[in-house]
Amino acid sequence: MPPATPDLPPLAAAFVVGLLGGAHCIGMCGGIMSALSFAVPPSLRSPLRLGGLLLGYNLGRIASYMLAGALVATLGGWIGDGVPRARFVLQGLAIVLLVLMALYLAGWWRGLTRLEAGGRHLWRHLEPIGRRLMPVVHVPRAVALGAIWGWLPCGLVYSMLAWSLAAGGGWHGALLMGAFGLGTLPALLVTGAAAHRLTRLVRHPLGRTLAALLMLGFAAWQLWGLIAAVTAGHHASPA
């Protein structure tokens, strides 16, 4: 029997986080996209080829997000199955991460970026592998390089992975991270003036505030469900 698909609200929320985290994506990865594009020899730099390479990079990047989400969510599932009430703790952690992401999106607190320090050790080993794949002139190589790029230290990605701990299983974690990755696509597929306009839109105070309120509302909804589950479990437990 195939695994159940996660509820739409968490996937929609993950997509919104990726979409509205676009300013961070452009600031952190936009330069990488430009460097990869200009590394293609001029004789091969046609719009069609560049478009295919850009899609390849992002396909590999999102695949890495989904793999990491599946691994983290599987770990969370093992903890939840093996430790009594650990599932409630993981769900509480996910709610805290939602609140922190809301604060980050609104620009009220940027502590999530401190999580990036934890991934720099792994990145030091992966970056040389990525360099050996350049220059990229074929889509399969672009996908491979994008898959390595997906492990670039990023506080926003790490916060989403922490949320995936409570996703309920590997399949759910993969879909959650996939939805987040799709949300980041608009920011990383546009370049030049279009990227500048998108950055201005995403960074507008009103837009960031509305995004934060949306995430806080979803966190409140998740908290209500967690309280109901804990209460039900308490009443169902033997005296």
C-alpha positions in Angstrom: 0.0 0.0 0.0 1.6 3.4 -1.0 2.3 5.9 1.8 -0.3 8.5 2.5 0.2 11.9 1.1 0.8 14.7 3.7 -2.0 17.1 4.3 -2.1 20.1 2.0 -1.6 22.8 4.6 2.0 21.8 5.6 3.0 21.5 1.9 1.4 24.9 1.1 3.2 26.4 4.1 6.5 24.9 3.0 6.0 26.3 -0.5 5.2 29.8 0.9 8.4 29.7 3.1 10.4 28.9 0.0 8.6 31.6 -2.1 8.9 34.3 0.5 12.5 33.4 1.4 13.4 34.4 -2.1 15.3 37.4 -1.0 17.6 35.2 1.0 17.9 32.8 -1.9 18.9 35.6 -4.3 21.4 37.0 -1.9 23.0 33.7 -1.1 22.6 31.7 -4.4 22.0 34.3 -7.1 25.7 34.9 -7.5 26.3 31.2 -7.8 23.6 31.0 -10.6 25.3 33.8 -12.4 28.8 32.3 -12.1 27.6 29.0 -13.4 25.9 30.6 -16.3 28.9 32.7 -17.3 31.2 29.6 -16.9 29.6 28.1 -20.0 31.8 28.8 -23.0 30.3 31.7 -25.2 29.9 29.4 -28.2 27.5 27.2 -26.2 25.7 30.0 -24.3 22.4 29.9 -26.2 19.2 30.8 -24.4 17.8 27.3 -24.8 21.0 25.7 -23.4 21.2 28.1 -20.5 17.6 27.5 -19.7 18.1 23.8 -19.6 21.2 24.1 -17.4 19.4 26.4 -15.0 16.6 23.9 -14.7 19.1 21.1 -14.3 20.9 22.9 -11.4 17.6 23.4 -9.6 16.3 19.9 -10.2 19.5 18.5 -8.6 19.2 21.0 -5.8 15.6 20.2 -5.0 16.4 16.4 -5.2 19.1 16.9 -2.5 16.5 18.8 -0.4 14.1 15.9 -0.8 16.7 13.3 0.1 17.7 15.2 3.2 14.1 15.7 4.2 13.4 11.9 3.8 16.5 11.1 5.9 15.6 13.5 8.7 11.9 12.6 8.7 12.8 8.9 8.8 15.0 9.6 11.9 12.1 11.6 13.4 9.8 8.7 12.8 12.1 6.2 14.5 12.4 8.5 17.5 8.6 9.0 17.6 8.0 5.2 17.4 10.7 4.3 19.9 10.3 6.9 22.6 6.9 7.4 24.3 5.4 10.9 23.6 8.5 11.9 21.6 6.2 12.6 18.6 4.6 15.4 20.6 8.0 16.9 21.4 9.0 16.8 17.7 5.7 18.4 16.7 6.4 21.1 19.3 9.8 21.6 17.9 8.3 22.0 14.4 5.9 24.7 15.7 8.8 26.6 17.3 10.6 26.5 14.0 7.5 27.8 12.2 7.6 30.8 14.6 11.3 31.4 14.1 10.8 31.2 10.3 8.0 33.8 10.6 10.4 36.1 12.5 13.0 35.6 9.9 10.7 36.3 7.0 9.5 39.5 8.6 13.1 40.6 9.3 12.4 40.8 13.1 15.0 38.2 14.0 17.7 36.6 11.8 19.1 34.0 14.2 18.3 31.2 11.8 21.4 32.2 9.8 23.5 31.0 12.8 22.5 27.5 11.9 24.7 27.7 8.7 27.8 27.3 10.7 26.9 23.7 11.5 27.0 22.7 7.8 30.3 24.3 6.8 32.4 21.2 7.7 30.4 19.0 5.3 30.5 21.7 2.6 34.3 21.9 2.7 34.4 18.3 1.5 31.7 18.7 -1.1 32.8 22.0 -2.7 35.9 20.5 -4.4 33.7 17.8 -6.0 31.5 20.5 -7.4 34.5 22.4 -8.8 35.6 19.3 -10.8 32.2 19.3 -12.6 32.8 22.8 -14.0 32.4 24.2 -16.6 28.9 22.6 -17.1 27.9 22.2 -20.7 25.4 19.3 -20.4 22.2 19.0 -18.4 23.2 15.7 -16.6 26.3 17.4 -15.3 24.1 20.4 -14.3 21.9 18.1 -12.3 24.9 16.5 -10.6 26.3 19.9 -9.7 22.9 21.1 -8.4 22.7 18.0 -6.2 26.0 19.0 -4.6 24.8 22.7 -4.4 21.8 21.5 -2.5 24.0 20.8 0.5 25.3 24.4 0.7 25.0 25.7 4.3 21.7 27.6 4.6 19.8 28.5 7.7 16.5 28.6 6.0 17.0 25.0 4.6 18.2 23.8 8.0 15.1 25.2 9.7 12.9 23.4 7.2 14.8 20.2 7.8 14.2 20.6 11.6 10.5 21.0 10.7 10.8 17.7 8.7 11.6 15.8 11.9 7.9 15.9 12.7 6.7 15.2 9.2 5.6 11.7 10.0 7.9 9.6 7.8 10.5 9.7 5.0 7.9 10.1 2.2 6.3 13.1 4.0 9.7 14.7 4.7 10.7 14.4 1.1 7.4 16.0 -0.1 7.7 18.8 2.5 11.2 19.7 1.3 10.2 19.3 -2.3 7.4 21.9 -1.8 9.9 24.2 -0.1 12.3 23.8 -3.0 9.6 24.5 -5.6 8.8 27.7 -3.7 12.4 28.9 -4.1 12.4 28.3 -7.9 11.0 31.8 -9.0 13.8 33.6 -7.1 16.6 31.4 -8.6 15.3 31.2 -12.2 15.1 34.9 -12.8 18.1 37.1 -13.5 19.1 40.7 -14.0 16.4 43.3 -13.8 13.7 40.7 -13.1 15.6 39.4 -10.1 16.0 42.9 -8.8 12.3 43.6 -9.1 11.5 40.3 -7.4 13.9 41.0 -4.6 12.3 44.4 -4.0 8.8 42.8 -3.9 9.9 40.0 -1.5 11.7 42.5 0.8 8.8 45.0 0.9 7.9 45.5 4.6 4.2 44.9 4.0 4.8 41.7 2.1 7.3 40.3 4.7 4.8 41.2 7.5 1.9 39.4 5.7 4.1 36.4 5.1 5.1 36.3 8.8 1.5 36.6 9.9 0.6 33.8 7.6 3.2 31.5 9.1 2.3 32.5 12.6 -1.3 31.7 11.9 -0.3 28.3 10.6 1.9 27.7 13.7 -1.1 28.6 15.9 -3.3 26.1 13.9 -0.6 23.4 14.4 -0.4 24.2 18.1 -4.1 23.9 18.5 -3.9 20.4 16.9 -1.0 19.4 19.1 -2.8 20.5 22.3 -5.8 18.5 21.2 -3.7 15.4 20.5 -1.9 15.7 23.8 -5.2 16.1 25.6 -6.7 13.1 23.8 -3.6 11.0 24.6 -3.8 12.0 28.2 -7.4 11.0 28.6 -6.9 7.8 26.7 -3.9 6.6 28.9 -4.7 4.3 31.8 -5.0 5.8 35.3 
